[in-house]
Amino acid sequence: MYDDIAASQVRDLAALLAGDLVFEASDKYFGWMVARSDQGAVYLRFGRTFPEEDMWALWLGDGQWFDFNDAPARWRIGLTGDTWSACPDPFRDDPLTKAEVTELLVGAERQGG
């Protein structure tokens, strides 16, 4: 279901945070955004229960996330505004919780993507 996301790994978070990234809605994965970096594709998910959880969760691989509310200065996230109302319906209406997504991704990693 999330093979490409499960196979992705952020090897150097500091470099990624300092880099120029442009995230756009994924055509393949409902509720996800993707950017290309020198580390490969990186995937970002909107916090389904924002503001109870952080606005954004970056998949690092190995069951790990980097959660944040304010994007790094050199990142561009393909949404206008920075509020829940600015987030398109596919992001708000994702039926899976972060815990459920983590379980799916870790399971896919164990099966080899």
C-alpha positions, 0 to 999 in steps of 0.5 A: 500500500505504501511501498515507496514510502516504507522504502524511503529513509532519511539518512541525514536529517540535519542536511535535509532540514538545511536543504531546499525542498519543495513538497507537493501533493503525492499523486500516488499516496492519498494524504501525503506530500513528497519532495525530492532530495539528494537522499531520494524521495521524502514523504510528509503527512499532515497531522490528522488530528491537528492541533492535538498533534503537530501539523506535519510529520516527516517519515524518517524510516524505521518507524520514526517520524520528525514532527513539526509545526513550523517548516524549515525556512528553505522548505516550501510546502505546496499549501497556501497558508499554515492553518487547518483550513488551508489544508485540502480535504484529502489531508484532513479526511485521511481515515488512518491515524499516525499510529496506524500508518506507522504500523503499515509502513513498518510492516511493509519495511519488514516485508522488503517494501 
